[in-house]
Amino acid sequence: MKCKHDYAVIEDNIHVDEIRYGNGEISVEISGYVIFHCRKCLDIQKKVL
């Protein structure tokens, strides 16, 4: 029987850098990772951004 996952975050380390240019243009860079687990079957996942 497959688990209907109910994930919870264990740890996250996310960085958001906003760069504004003189002409009004904005650039957003996102980097980092999130580690989470299923509360039912304890499956652990890591996602890199």
C-alpha positions as CSV (number, residue, x, y, z in Angstrom):
1,M,0.0,0.0,0.0
2,K,1.4,3.4,-1.0
3,C,1.7,6.2,1.6
4,K,-0.3,9.3,1.0
5,H,2.6,11.5,2.1
6,D,2.1,14.3,4.6
7,Y,5.4,16.2,4.5
8,A,6.8,18.5,7.1
9,V,10.0,20.6,6.8
10,I,12.9,19.6,9.0
11,E,15.4,22.2,7.8
12,D,15.6,24.9,5.2
13,N,18.4,27.1,4.0
14,I,17.0,29.4,1.3
15,H,18.6,32.6,0.1
16,V,16.8,35.2,-1.9
17,D,18.9,37.9,-3.6
18,E,17.2,40.9,-5.2
19,I,19.3,42.9,-7.6
20,R,17.9,46.3,-8.6
21,Y,19.3,48.0,-11.7
22,G,19.2,51.7,-12.4
23,N,16.7,51.4,-15.2
24,G,14.0,50.0,-12.8
25,E,14.7,46.4,-13.8
26,I,14.8,43.9,-10.9
27,S,16.4,40.5,-10.9
28,V,15.7,37.9,-8.2
29,E,18.0,34.9,-7.6
30,I,16.9,32.0,-5.3
31,S,19.2,29.3,-4.0
32,G,19.5,26.9,-1.2
33,Y,17.8,23.6,-0.1
34,V,14.9,22.2,1.9
35,I,15.0,18.9,3.8
36,F,11.6,17.4,4.7
37,H,10.1,14.1,5.9
38,C,6.7,12.4,5.7
39,R,5.0,12.3,9.1
40,K,3.4,8.9,8.2
41,C,6.2,6.8,6.7
42,L,9.3,8.9,7.6
43,D,10.4,9.2,4.0
44,I,13.1,11.9,3.8
45,Q,13.6,14.1,0.8
46,K,16.1,16.9,0.0
47,K,15.3,19.4,-2.7
48,V,18.0,21.8,-4.0
49,L,16.8,25.1,-5.5
